[in-house]
């Protein structure tokens, strides 16, 4: 290998070297057949290192030397997390708190994510902590020669418009286990991963049982722990850690996603034992020193299938004008103490994960679904944010206390909406009257929030209905209406009040941040809006963004416009400093309202204890600033992992449902809008189910169709055309479950 490496490097350095592909390298260097695998491995190493680049027809060239204005980077080394896209490319997110990154001297606010092409990820997998070497800053050379004005909207937007690099080293695997199908023949076994981007995994022979009757059976789904994988050209090696079952076992598809993302579906015995010790009811000792709200009107409003109720509200109209708003949040900090087994497990999980068919709670159900859940007609402990709001919707004062409540009624969103839509029905009932008064206040808060620059990015939720075996039975769409908005507005002002108090008291805590977007990405998004027929204006001005959202409201393109904007914005995260929230247009913001399902909120509750009107005798230990930074980084990662698992589970159930639709004799018809046009067909989005798919050119109407790349359209017989923004009724033609792709075709 060493001699071959020297021969390759000598050829590359020769003055008459011209770009060669792998076969040409082999012929030029007279490589023997048994050395060709080593040659390919060495060329890949040089490519990952950034020494050579792959060009047209697979020919390798030496990377151009840096010059002023060139695209070559500063070769800085950064530590962070790798997140893959569906096309095989990846985004690398540097760790803002890592000392190596500080020493690199790069502006990590500007370079908050680094592009890594699929050829430069090596053996890294989704969620891995890696070291990435920056090999280019600025626009890549090839983008200077692109043709056409609409290259970005056509899906050719420069994905690495700021910086790019390659994976130099894997520090820690993020995917604890890989899920796949087990096969064994004699003394040899391998696992075929569900993730098609991962090659087959050879199972260590010494980990296989001597008798085939023991251990997993061929065809079963298993979880595998990697023990060795250093070269992308060689197969990884691992050992089976758990047999999940046969592929057709109900729930095995969701369990596979749980294991794939390294999530925890069960609690350790010591954590469960600790949760059970608190019993099933609030005691008199628990209530000591708390404000007693048990005789006052307090209600909850939650989804119809909710199991944990972590917030309750009470609204009273003041005689002199304005309102008193009480937001009660389950006092999880009363039970989960720093350093306890419960706390360590909750910190590691970071948050609850809501899959399509199950919930993976952050704390055991003995607490999350019972003792800490604000169920009706039982005593429950809370931390209360008590706010005075004037007639203009401005928060005049806010204070926090420990309280005990006895919720008078639990509303579902649907029940609350029915009441709000019938203003004269059942008037005189204290709870009903309070609900209407609550909407009077919430609507004023909402109006004021948007006037202050917040963005309206709310969208209806679409979920697949499942039977008791996890099989799809239909679709449910829930609109984001007044009942949802009421609760959201009250939670937002409570979160903001908590953040302001902690910031003003210089209290160490964890904030929720959303940084300002990159102007270049907003400009690219503006081109998408223009293709849909809108005039976006200057989107670096938030008023223009909100005007665009208003213009699209109620249209078929509204989801595409909102999703396009979300993709152009930076991702919200947790941070130890109050950097503000762009989307909500708030200078100070944290998460206070869901400690049952978010560890950040539990930290905020502990941070508030010294500042409560009735603080506990023994206050919880608070993290140091350095520890808070580490926690913020960790829970930002766990939140991202959970979001990926949740989206994957919902996507899988949607694909299963659409596959069923494709087999029906009288299939359902979906209204779709064209979102993009490529040479191979039309990308469309089915609006009612918020699912994207492709209409292939072979399913176009009869006739000759010509693709016009610059105009992003097809033109055909009699002047007909297919282009972005057009609407069609479609049915499902085919679903590729492995590639997770949906093909639509025009309905008759």
Phi, psi and omega per residue, in radians:
X1 nan -0.717 -3.109
X2 -1.110 -0.770 3.137
X3 -1.133 -0.689 3.118
X4 -1.122 -0.708 3.128
X5 -1.071 -0.746 3.128
X6 -1.113 -0.677 3.128
X7 -1.151 -0.704 3.132
X8 -1.127 -0.824 -3.101
X9 -1.145 -0.620 3.098
X10 -1.125 -0.732 3.114
X11 -1.127 -0.739 -3.128
X12 -1.112 -0.587 -3.103
X13 -1.467 -0.199 -3.098
X14 -1.131 2.452 -3.062
X15 -1.108 -0.444 -3.105
X16 -1.729 0.299 -3.138
X17 -1.168 2.351 3.025
X18 -2.142 2.706 -3.083
X19 -0.971 2.322 -3.128
X20 -2.247 2.598 2.997
X21 -1.601 -3.084 -3.051
X22 -1.075 -0.766 -3.128
X23 -1.125 -0.711 3.137
X24 -1.177 -0.628 3.033
X25 -1.038 -0.808 -3.104
X26 -1.068 -0.755 -3.124
X27 -1.213 -0.736 -3.109
X28 -1.124 -0.708 -3.111
X29 -1.567 -0.011 -3.127
X30 0.933 0.873 -3.131
X31 -1.321 2.323 3.125
X32 -1.256 2.702 -3.124
X33 -0.935 -0.675 -3.109
X34 -1.336 -0.066 3.111
X35 -1.800 -0.061 -3.019
X36 -1.182 -0.607 3.095
X37 -1.109 -0.697 3.108
X38 -1.143 -0.646 3.105
X39 -1.088 -0.830 -3.140
X40 -1.076 -0.696 3.129
X41 -1.109 -0.719 -3.118
X42 -1.214 -0.688 3.109
X43 -1.126 -0.682 3.108
X44 -1.154 -0.678 3.100
X45 -1.061 -0.781 3.136
X46 -1.141 -0.605 3.121
X47 -1.214 -0.794 3.114
X48 -1.106 -0.582 3.130
X49 -1.267 -0.361 -3.129
X50 1.641 0.091 -3.137
X51 -1.253 -0.686 3.136
X52 -2.186 2.762 3.093
X53 -2.210 2.554 -3.137
X54 -1.573 2.202 -3.125
X55 -1.924 -2.659 -3.114
X56 -1.093 2.504 3.107
X57 0.993 0.484 3.046
X58 1.254 0.344 -3.133
X59 -1.556 2.454 -3.070
X60 -1.719 2.373 3.073
X61 -2.171 2.697 3.010
X62 -1.188 2.435 3.127
X63 -1.148 2.379 -3.109
X64 -1.096 2.536 3.121
X65 -1.267 2.673 -3.092
X66 -1.225 2.472 3.018
X67 -2.585 2.913 -3.087
X68 -1.046 2.213 3.139
X69 1.443 -0.006 -3.140
X70 -1.351 3.052 -3.099
X71 -1.652 0.033 -3.123
X72 -1.318 2.483 -3.095
X73 -1.511 -2.972 -3.078
X74 -1.712 0.168 3.124
X75 1.064 0.393 3.098
X76 -1.130 2.575 3.095
X77 -1.857 2.205 -3.108
X78 -2.170 2.619 3.109
X79 -1.939 2.359 3.134
X80 -3.134 -2.751 -3.037
X81 -2.033 2.458 -3.123
X82 -1.791 2.304 3.115
X83 -2.216 2.104 -3.057
X84 -1.494 2.624 2.995
X85 -1.736 2.942 -3.094
X86 -1.133 -0.418 -3.121
X87 -1.488 0.046 3.110
X88 1.701 -0.348 3.038
X89 -1.292 2.947 -3.073
X90 -2.469 2.729 2.964
X91 -1.891 2.371 3.096
X92 -1.877 2.205 -3.120
X93 -1.903 1.875 -3.131
X94 -1.131 2.535 3.076
X95 -1.404 1.965 -3.059
X96 -1.139 -0.330 -3.077
X97 -1.763 0.073 -3.081
X98 -1.464 2.342 -3.104
X99 -1.111 -0.606 3.110
X100 -1.055 -0.708 -3.129
X101 -1.208 -0.631 3.085
X102 -1.103 -0.678 -3.126
X103 -1.245 -0.385 -3.106
X104 -1.199 -0.438 3.062
X105 1.381 0.228 3.116
X106 -1.575 2.593 3.088
X107 -1.369 1.729 -3.047
X108 -1.338 -0.172 3.001
X109 -1.334 -0.694 3.095
X110 -1.284 -0.781 -3.125
X111 -1.768 1.094 -3.081
X112 -1.285 -0.301 3.027
X113 -2.581 2.552 -3.049
X114 -2.096 2.365 3.134
X115 -1.418 2.348 3.053
X116 -2.247 2.032 -3.101
X117 -1.246 2.814 -3.095
X118 -1.079 -0.434 3.127
X119 -1.382 -0.154 -3.033
X120 -2.087 0.293 -3.138
X121 -1.624 -0.160 3.135
X122 1.037 -2.270 3.129
X123 -1.755 0.239 -3.132
X124 -1.176 2.630 3.109
X125 -2.223 2.970 -3.073
X126 -1.025 2.276 3.104
X127 1.519 -0.039 3.141
X128 -1.178 2.516 2.941
X129 -1.517 2.149 -3.005
X130 -2.351 2.879 2.951
X131 -1.818 2.168 -3.130
X132 -2.012 2.304 3.085
X133 -1.675 2.152 3.134
X134 -1.295 2.175 3.125
X135 -2.083 0.005 3.062
X136 -2.778 2.367 3.003
X137 -2.181 2.270 -3.125
X138 1.816 -2.991 -3.072
X139 -1.244 2.317 3.107
X140 -1.162 2.656 -3.037
X141 -1.031 -0.684 -3.029
X142 -1.159 -0.419 -3.093
X143 -1.216 -0.324 -3.125
X144 -1.233 -0.301 -3.056
X145 -1.903 0.224 -3.132
X146 -1.262 2.592 3.128
X147 -1.854 2.663 3.029
X148 1.556 2.564 -3.098
X149 -1.418 -0.353 -3.002
X150 -1.822 0.464 -3.074
X151 -1.080 -0.581 -3.111
X152 -1.243 -0.825 -3.115
X153 -1.176 -0.391 -3.141
X154 -1.374 0.116 3.137
X155 1.616 0.155 -3.130
X156 -1.847 0.362 3.126
X157 -1.055 2.464 -3.076
X158 -1.126 1.915 -3.061
X159 -1.259 -0.346 -3.108
X160 -2.029 0.956 -2.999
X161 -1.310 -0.130 -3.135
X162 -2.064 -0.933 -3.125
X163 -2.721 2.683 3.140
X164 -2.456 2.762 3.141
X165 -2.807 -2.982 3.135
X166 -2.388 2.648 -3.132
X167 -1.305 2.090 3.129
X168 -1.675 -0.543 -3.072
X169 -2.745 2.476 3.032
X170 -1.679 2.108 -3.086
X171 -1.559 -0.800 -3.137
X172 -2.662 2.334 3.117
X173 -1.238 2.293 3.096
X174 -1.536 -0.542 3.133
X175 -1.545 1.667 -3.037
X176 -1.052 -0.650 -3.114
X177 -2.401 2.551 3.090
X178 -1.912 2.330 -3.098
X179 -1.787 2.383 3.131
X180 -2.923 -3.024 -3.111
X181 -1.750 2.320 -3.044
X182 -1.579 2.380 3.052
X183 -2.358 2.434 3.117
X184 -2.419 2.379 3.044
X185 -2.353 1.931 -3.114
X186 1.117 -2.186 -3.115
X187 -1.607 0.077 -3.087
X188 -2.023 2.467 3.122
X189 -2.506 2.640 3.045
X190 -2.547 2.848 3.119
X191 -2.127 2.288 3.091
X192 -1.668 1.868 -3.057
X193 -1.111 2.581 3.026
X194 -1.111 -0.611 3.101
X195 -1.326 1.933 -3.042
X196 -1.160 -0.278 -3.128
X197 -1.387 -0.194 3.129
X198 -1.781 2.235 3.141
X199 -1.211 2.940 3.100
X200 -0.978 2.516 -3.085
X201 -1.871 2.124 3.047
X202 -1.331 2.313 -3.132
X203 -1.583 2.289 -3.132
X204 -0.968 2.274 -3.067
X205 -1.101 -0.633 -3.101
X206 -1.275 -0.159 3.093
X207 -1.646 -0.095 -3.124
X208 -1.490 2.417 3.068
X209 -1.176 2.590 -3.117
X210 -1.084 -0.682 -3.100
X211 -1.769 2.268 -3.139
X212 -1.049 -0.406 -3.120
X213 -1.172 -0.424 3.107
X214 -1.556 2.726 3.068
X215 1.324 -2.919 -3.080
X216 -1.199 2.704 3.100
X217 -1.828 2.597 3.113
X218 -0.982 2.287 -3.128
X219 1.742 -0.219 3.122
X220 -1.413 2.710 3.085
X221 -1.553 2.275 -3.084
X222 -2.311 2.847 2.995
X223 -1.843 2.356 -3.064
X224 -2.147 2.400 3.016
X225 -1.772 2.181 3.114
X226 -1.242 2.371 3.054
X227 -1.955 -0.389 3.123
X228 -2.797 2.257 2.993
X229 -2.877 1.663 -3.046
X230 -1.868 -0.300 -3.033
X231 -2.309 2.197 -3.118
X232 -1.136 -0.278 3.121
X233 -1.541 -0.116 3.115
X234 -1.989 2.764 -3.115
X235 -1.347 2.467 3.064
X236 -1.225 2.804 3.134
X237 -2.153 2.458 -3.140
X238 -2.753 -3.024 3.101
X239 -2.393 2.552 -3.136
X240 -1.290 2.202 3.133
X241 -1.799 -0.400 -3.113
X242 -2.787 2.441 3.035
X243 -1.672 2.049 -3.088
X244 -1.506 -0.506 3.092
X245 2.340 -2.993 3.114
X246 -1.410 2.614 -3.038
X247 -0.990 -0.542 -3.083
X248 -1.582 0.111 3.093
X249 -1.181 2.270 3.135
X250 -0.965 2.277 3.090
X251 1.536 -0.111 -3.088
X252 -1.171 -0.519 3.133
X253 -1.151 -0.700 3.122
X254 -1.269 -0.667 3.121
X255 -1.104 -0.597 3.095
X256 -1.090 -0.720 3.128
X257 -1.161 -0.693 3.109
X258 -1.007 -0.854 -3.117
X259 -1.216 -0.679 -3.128
X260 -0.995 -0.682 -3.087
X261 -1.638 0.134 3.079
X262 1.172 0.485 -3.139
X263 -1.451 2.873 -3.098
X264 -1.876 2.102 -3.127
X265 -1.763 -0.130 3.096
X266 -2.390 2.711 3.114
X267 -1.738 2.509 3.037
X268 -1.056 2.686 -3.073
X269 -1.042 -0.699 -3.097
X270 -1.152 -0.530 3.105
X271 -1.243 -0.767 3.121
X272 -1.112 -0.738 3.137
X273 -1.063 -0.713 -3.129
X274 -1.132 -0.705 -3.135
X275 -1.162 -0.645 -3.080
X276 -1.256 -0.406 -3.091
X277 -1.128 -0.376 -3.099
X278 -1.357 -0.155 -3.131
X279 1.356 -2.799 -3.057
X280 -2.154 0.218 3.135
X281 -2.596 2.747 3.096
X282 -1.352 2.323 -3.112
X283 -1.718 2.905 3.101
X284 -1.083 -0.618 3.117
X285 -1.134 -0.641 3.108
X286 -1.075 -0.572 -3.014
X287 -1.415 -0.353 -3.056
X288 -0.911 2.281 3.066
X289 1.435 0.055 -3.095
X290 -1.731 2.642 2.989
X291 -1.188 2.352 -3.064
X292 -1.716 1.932 3.132
X293 -1.877 0.235 -2.974
X294 -1.183 -0.386 3.126
X295 -1.777 0.114 -3.139
X296 -1.798 2.655 -3.104
X297 -1.204 2.008 3.108
X298 -2.331 2.353 -3.107
X299 -2.359 2.840 2.999
X300 -2.127 2.606 3.049
X301 -2.329 2.073 -3.038
X302 -2.538 2.963 3.035
X303 -1.036 2.687 -3.067
X304 -1.122 -0.431 -3.108
X305 -1.813 0.254 -3.119
X306 -1.193 2.488 3.094
X307 -1.935 -0.451 3.140
X308 -2.033 2.218 -3.138
X309 -1.975 1.773 -3.040
X310 -1.766 -0.036 3.121
X311 -2.399 2.553 3.073
X312 -2.446 2.718 -3.066
X313 -2.297 2.749 3.006
X314 -2.575 2.310 -3.103
X315 -2.265 2.314 3.091
X316 -2.289 2.307 3.054
X317 -1.330 2.271 -3.106
X318 -1.516 2.557 -3.108
X319 -1.076 -0.691 -3.103
X320 -1.454 0.108 -3.085
X321 1.812 2.631 -3.108
X322 1.546 -2.991 -3.040
X323 -2.401 2.725 2.868
X324 -1.872 2.109 -3.130
X325 -1.971 2.159 3.067
X326 -1.970 2.149 3.047
X327 -1.936 1.939 -3.125
X328 -1.696 2.258 -3.140
X329 -2.136 2.360 -3.124
X330 -0.875 2.254 -3.090
X331 -1.516 1.300 3.137
X332 -1.135 -0.524 -3.110
X333 -1.133 -0.307 3.084
X334 -1.188 -0.506 -3.065
X335 -1.839 -0.702 -3.067
X336 -1.674 1.878 -3.037
X337 -1.787 2.563 -3.136
X338 -0.957 2.336 3.093
X339 1.515 -0.175 3.133
X340 -1.305 2.918 3.100
X341 -1.076 -0.680 3.091
X342 -1.056 -0.775 -3.098
X343 -1.160 -0.756 -3.133
X344 -1.094 -0.710 3.124
X345 -1.183 -0.745 3.135
X346 -1.116 -0.705 3.123
X347 -1.127 -0.724 -3.136
X348 -1.138 -0.744 3.123
X349 -1.228 -0.674 3.080
X350 1.434 -0.593 -3.086
X351 -2.982 2.878 2.996
X352 -1.376 2.710 3.117
X353 -2.130 2.213 -3.050
X354 -1.876 1.638 3.134
X355 -1.391 3.027 -3.110
X356 -1.105 -0.525 -3.058
X357 -2.182 0.065 -3.078
X358 -2.825 2.862 3.050
X359 -2.040 2.324 2.995
X360 -1.802 1.654 -2.989
X361 -1.262 2.703 3.106
X362 -1.308 -0.608 3.086
X363 -2.179 2.699 -3.055
X364 -0.971 2.688 -3.073
X365 -1.120 -0.416 3.069
X366 -0.996 -0.521 3.077
X367 -1.737 -0.909 -3.003
X368 -1.130 -0.637 -3.098
X369 -1.773 -0.085 -3.056
X370 -2.313 -1.505 -2.949
X371 -1.125 -0.523 3.117
X372 -1.745 -0.025 -3.127
X373 -1.551 2.225 -3.037
X374 -1.404 1.140 -3.114
X375 -1.280 2.718 3.139
X376 -1.264 2.655 3.005
X377 1.153 0.383 3.012
X378 -2.411 2.679 3.095
X379 -1.298 2.393 3.093
X380 -2.498 2.568 -3.127
X381 -1.556 2.439 -3.134
X382 -2.431 2.820 2.760
X383 -1.797 2.293 -3.020
X384 -1.990 2.285 2.981
X385 -1.766 1.938 -3.070
X386 -1.841 1.998 -3.021
X387 -2.068 2.510 2.981
X388 -1.838 2.183 -3.068
X389 -2.099 2.274 -3.134
X390 -1.432 3.131 -3.038
X391 -1.159 -0.317 3.117
X392 -1.576 0.006 -3.140
X393 1.488 0.309 3.124
X394 -1.687 2.354 3.126
X395 -1.299 1.967 -3.133
X396 -1.423 -0.615 -3.132
X397 -2.760 2.732 3.095
X398 -2.596 2.288 3.063
X399 -2.372 2.743 -3.054
X400 -2.100 2.412 3.131
X401 -2.478 2.858 2.940
X402 -1.532 2.453 -3.068
X403 -2.514 2.963 2.965
X404 -2.269 2.366 -3.108
X405 -2.196 2.897 3.033
X406 -2.420 1.522 -3.013
X407 -0.947 2.263 -3.094
X408 -1.380 -0.463 -3.111
X409 -2.859 2.518 3.046
X410 -1.875 2.060 3.081
X411 -1.750 2.504 2.850
X412 -1.482 2.845 3.098
X413 -1.022 -0.670 -3.117
X414 -1.136 -0.751 3.126
X415 -1.125 -0.770 3.135
X416 -1.111 -0.677 3.141
X417 -1.132 -0.724 3.114
X418 -1.045 -0.693 3.140
X419 -1.194 -0.765 -3.119
X420 -1.139 -0.523 3.142
X421 -1.445 -0.073 3.108
X422 -2.207 1.321 -2.977
X423 -1.092 -0.392 -3.079
X424 -1.743 -0.030 -3.054
X425 -1.504 2.366 3.072
X426 1.028 0.480 3.072
X427 -1.156 2.569 -3.057
X428 1.823 -0.371 3.022
X429 -1.349 2.203 -3.029
X430 -0.987 -0.788 -3.097
X431 -1.180 -0.758 -3.132
X432 -1.121 -0.766 3.117
X433 -1.068 -0.721 -3.137
X434 -1.127 -0.637 -3.137
X435 -1.111 -0.731 3.095
X436 -1.145 -0.704 3.116
X437 -1.143 -0.605 3.103
X438 -1.094 -0.698 3.119
X439 -1.216 -0.602 3.062
X440 -0.995 -0.757 3.130
X441 -1.240 -0.816 -3.076
X442 -1.087 -0.710 -3.138
X443 -1.122 -0.603 3.093
X444 -1.212 -0.738 3.100
X445 -1.086 -0.694 -3.125
X446 -1.148 -0.787 3.113
X447 -1.054 -0.758 -3.127
X448 -1.152 -0.654 -3.115
X449 -1.116 -0.757 -3.141
X450 -1.240 -0.559 3.063
X451 -1.120 -0.487 3.134
X452 -1.528 0.089 3.005
X453 1.858 0.095 3.098
X454 -1.199 2.652 -3.127
X455 -1.730 2.391 3.119
X456 -1.585 1.630 -3.091
X457 -1.947 0.258 -3.127
X458 -1.236 2.426 3.116
X459 -2.380 2.694 3.064
X460 -1.125 2.662 3.110
X461 -1.771 2.416 3.103
X462 -2.026 2.207 3.124
X463 -2.264 2.635 3.104
X464 -1.608 2.196 3.106
X465 -1.340 2.392 -3.075
X466 -2.144 2.615 3.007
X467 -1.513 -3.040 -3.042
X468 -1.217 -0.157 3.081
X469 -1.823 0.130 3.112
X470 1.452 0.201 -3.131
X471 -1.534 2.325 -3.136
X472 -1.095 2.408 3.111
X473 -2.144 -0.217 -3.125
X474 2.980 -2.985 -3.093
X475 -2.147 2.453 3.063
X476 -2.200 2.210 3.126
X477 -2.019 2.172 3.134
X478 -1.960 2.127 3.140
X479 -1.327 2.612 3.095
X480 -1.545 1.553 -3.000
X481 -1.873 -2.864 -3.017
X482 -1.047 -0.653 -3.114
X483 -1.127 -0.671 3.073
X484 -1.190 -0.752 -3.095
X485 -1.121 -0.624 3.135
X486 -1.018 -0.908 -3.127
X487 -1.141 -0.729 -3.117
X488 -1.024 -0.806 -3.090
X489 -1.088 -0.700 -3.137
X490 -1.205 -0.648 3.111
X491 -1.182 -0.676 -3.123
X492 -1.099 -0.785 -3.106
X493 -1.232 -0.544 3.076
X494 -1.183 -0.757 3.100
X495 -1.063 -0.784 -3.129
X496 -1.138 -0.692 3.128
X497 -1.107 -0.719 3.105
X498 -1.098 -0.757 -3.126
X499 -1.118 -0.740 -3.135
X500 -1.108 -0.769 -3.135
X501 -1.076 -0.839 -3.091
X502 -1.166 -0.628 3.105
X503 -1.171 -0.784 -3.117
X504 -1.162 -0.475 3.118
X505 -1.612 0.090 -3.137
X506 0.934 0.680 -3.101
X507 -1.555 2.264 3.076
X508 -1.107 2.248 3.129
X509 -2.804 -2.915 3.114
X510 -2.166 2.232 -3.114
X511 -1.812 2.772 3.006
X512 -1.723 2.139 -3.065
X513 -2.141 2.678 3.057
X514 -2.559 1.794 -3.012
X515 -1.330 2.786 3.138
X516 -1.066 2.533 -3.105
X517 -1.313 2.838 3.057
X518 -1.342 2.217 -3.131
X519 -0.979 -0.615 -3.129
X520 -1.088 -0.706 -3.136
X521 -1.209 -0.604 3.071
X522 -1.155 -0.655 3.110
X523 -1.141 -0.672 3.083
X524 -1.138 -0.683 3.112
X525 -1.126 -0.619 3.119
X526 -1.048 -0.625 3.115
X527 -1.138 -0.665 3.078
X528 -1.070 -0.772 -3.136
X529 -1.086 -0.692 3.130
X530 -1.110 -0.663 3.121
X531 -1.089 -0.491 3.103
X532 -1.512 0.080 3.065
X533 1.618 0.224 -3.126
X534 -1.758 2.748 3.064
X535 -1.915 1.637 -2.959
X536 -1.296 -0.356 -3.085
X537 1.252 -2.632 -3.131
X538 -1.663 1.786 -3.018
X539 -1.353 -0.055 2.974
X540 -1.288 -0.199 3.042
X541 -1.705 2.054 -3.044
X542 -1.088 -0.485 3.111
X543 -1.112 -0.612 3.117
X544 -1.241 -0.607 3.081
X545 -1.107 -0.824 -3.125
X546 -1.138 -0.594 3.097
X547 -1.131 -0.690 3.090
X548 -1.091 -0.753 3.119
X549 -1.105 -0.678 3.106
X550 -1.142 -0.712 -3.130
X551 -1.111 -0.603 -3.093
X552 -1.491 -0.161 -3.039
X553 -1.051 2.261 3.104
X554 1.484 -0.099 -3.134
X555 -1.580 2.886 3.086
X556 -1.149 -0.453 -3.103
X557 -1.472 -0.088 -3.056
X558 -0.933 -0.821 3.116
X559 -1.051 -0.720 -3.139
X560 -1.115 -0.679 3.131
X561 -1.162 -0.755 -3.122
X562 -1.230 -0.748 3.140
X563 -1.153 -0.678 3.087
X564 -1.050 -0.689 3.105
X565 -1.170 -0.781 3.137
X566 -0.998 -0.673 -3.136
X567 -1.203 -0.452 -3.120
X568 -1.511 -0.238 3.118
X569 -1.563 2.778 3.052
X570 -1.311 2.807 -3.094
X571 -1.477 2.369 3.061
X572 -1.155 2.608 -3.075
X573 -2.656 3.130 3.054
X574 -1.808 2.525 -3.109
X575 -2.660 2.725 -3.083
X576 -1.405 -0.180 -3.141
X577 -2.087 2.594 -3.122
X578 -1.420 1.552 -3.105
X579 -1.564 -0.021 3.106
X580 1.586 2.915 -3.098
X581 -2.237 1.918 -3.073
X582 -1.114 -0.881 -3.052
X583 -1.094 -0.648 -3.138
X584 -1.563 -0.164 -3.113
X585 0.991 0.857 3.123
X586 -2.167 2.314 -3.139
X587 -1.292 -0.565 -3.125
X588 -2.226 2.206 -3.108
X589 -2.724 2.418 3.040
X590 -2.541 3.062 3.092
X591 -1.820 2.031 -3.098
X592 -2.097 -0.350 -2.820
X593 -1.667 0.013 -3.103
X594 -2.481 1.029 -3.131
X595 -1.206 -0.250 3.061
X596 -1.147 -0.614 -2.995
X597 -2.104 -0.007 3.119
X598 -2.396 2.227 -3.130
X599 -1.202 -0.534 3.116
X600 -0.990 -0.724 -3.124
X601 -1.161 -0.610 3.106
X602 -1.132 -0.699 3.071
X603 -1.098 -0.731 3.134
X604 -1.112 -0.725 3.112
X605 -1.064 -0.731 3.111
X606 -1.159 -0.667 -3.138
X607 -1.165 -0.481 -3.128
X608 -1.370 -0.335 -3.015
X609 -0.913 -0.777 -3.140
X610 -1.168 -0.276 -3.021
X611 -1.912 0.175 3.090
X612 -1.311 2.698 3.072
X613 -1.156 -0.439 3.122
X614 -2.389 1.251 -3.048
X615 -1.116 2.677 3.087
X616 -1.190 2.696 3.139
X617 -1.050 -0.747 3.135
X618 -1.954 1.982 -3.086
X619 -1.560 2.580 -3.118
X620 -1.222 2.565 3.048
X621 -1.161 2.381 -3.129
X622 -1.820 2.614 3.128
X623 -1.214 2.612 3.024
X624 -1.226 2.881 3.101
X625 -0.960 -0.696 3.124
X626 -1.160 -0.710 3.122
X627 -1.187 -0.650 3.110
X628 -1.083 -0.666 3.112
X629 -1.117 -0.721 3.128
X630 -1.152 -0.735 3.123
X631 -1.103 -0.771 -3.133
X632 -1.041 -0.747 3.123
X633 -1.109 -0.767 -3.089
X634 -1.143 -0.819 -3.071
X635 -1.308 -0.392 2.985
X636 -1.127 -0.669 3.114
X637 -1.236 -0.754 -3.133
X638 -1.147 -0.611 3.091
X639 -1.108 -0.740 3.132
X640 -1.131 -0.753 3.130
X641 -1.081 -0.778 3.125
X642 -1.089 -0.733 3.138
X643 -1.070 -0.702 3.120
X644 -1.126 -0.755 3.138
X645 -1.158 -0.750 3.128
X646 -1.066 -0.822 -3.133
X647 -1.117 -0.696 3.137
X648 -1.132 -0.700 -3.129
X649 -1.167 -0.732 3.135
X650 -1.209 -0.670 3.106
X651 -1.097 -0.726 -3.130
X652 -1.108 -0.773 3.130
X653 -1.168 -0.605 3.081
X654 -1.146 -0.718 3.112
X655 -1.119 -0.699 3.100
X656 -1.094 -0.713 3.108
X657 -1.127 -0.781 -3.119
X658 -1.179 -0.571 3.064
X659 -1.097 -0.721 3.075
X660 -1.073 -0.704 3.126
X661 -1.072 -0.682 -3.087
X662 -1.162 -0.347 -3.101
X663 -1.648 -0.140 -3.091
X664 -1.302 2.555 3.097
X665 -1.185 -0.658 3.102
X666 -2.067 1.353 -2.994
X667 -1.207 2.636 3.106
X668 -1.159 2.603 3.136
X669 -1.794 2.325 -3.126
X670 -2.000 2.389 3.034
X671 -1.360 2.235 -3.104
X672 -2.222 2.764 3.044
X673 -2.251 2.432 -3.142
X674 -1.305 2.152 -3.113
X675 -1.847 -0.330 -3.134
X676 -2.834 2.721 -3.139
X677 -2.272 2.213 3.095
X678 -2.193 3.004 -3.089
X679 -1.156 -0.338 -3.100
X680 -1.744 -0.046 3.098
X681 2.709 -2.877 -3.091
X682 -1.944 2.241 2.972
X683 -1.505 2.235 -3.127
X684 -2.221 2.789 3.028
X685 -2.149 2.189 3.045
X686 -1.372 1.930 -2.921
X687 -1.117 -0.836 -3.033
X688 -1.127 -0.481 -3.134
X689 -1.952 0.051 3.060
X690 0.864 0.864 -3.114
X691 -2.234 2.352 -3.125
X692 -1.663 2.690 3.108
X693 -2.816 -3.017 -3.040
X694 -2.233 2.356 2.913
X695 -1.788 1.949 -3.075
X696 -1.293 2.687 -3.136
X697 -1.026 -0.538 -3.122
X698 -1.173 -0.276 3.113
X699 -1.775 0.164 3.053
X700 -1.185 2.872 3.039
X701 -1.039 2.678 -3.107
X702 -1.004 2.552 3.122
X703 2.234 3.096 -3.132
X704 -1.653 2.159 -3.118
X705 -2.001 2.368 -3.106
X706 -2.021 2.252 -3.140
X707 -1.493 2.166 3.107
X708 -1.901 1.689 -3.002
X709 -1.055 -0.740 -3.075
X710 -1.140 -0.527 -3.106
X711 -1.760 -0.029 -3.132
X712 0.897 1.034 3.123
X713 -2.763 2.830 2.962
X714 -1.899 2.373 3.023
X715 -2.002 2.488 -3.056
X716 -2.458 -2.674 -3.062
X717 -1.072 2.528 3.035
X718 0.995 0.526 3.079
X719 1.317 0.147 3.113
X720 -1.246 2.680 -3.140
X721 -2.567 2.728 2.975
X722 -2.030 2.224 -3.138
X723 -2.701 2.962 -3.087
X724 -1.022 2.401 3.079
X725 1.702 -0.293 3.132
X726 -1.245 2.655 -3.072
X727 -2.057 2.412 -3.115
X728 -2.485 2.608 2.951
X729 -1.504 2.244 -3.061
X730 -2.304 2.774 2.964
X731 -2.117 2.860 3.141
X732 -1.396 2.182 3.122
X733 -1.598 -0.718 -3.067
X734 -2.837 2.618 3.057
X735 -2.244 2.117 3.065
X736 -1.665 1.775 -3.052
X737 -1.176 -0.608 -3.112
X738 -1.199 -0.800 -3.134
X739 -1.533 -0.110 -3.138
X740 0.965 0.873 3.140
X741 -2.100 2.488 3.118
X742 -2.025 2.272 3.024
X743 -1.844 2.217 3.032
X744 -1.827 2.852 2.947
X745 -2.512 2.765 -3.087
X746 -1.106 2.387 3.060
X747 -1.241 2.656 -3.131
X748 -1.104 nan nan
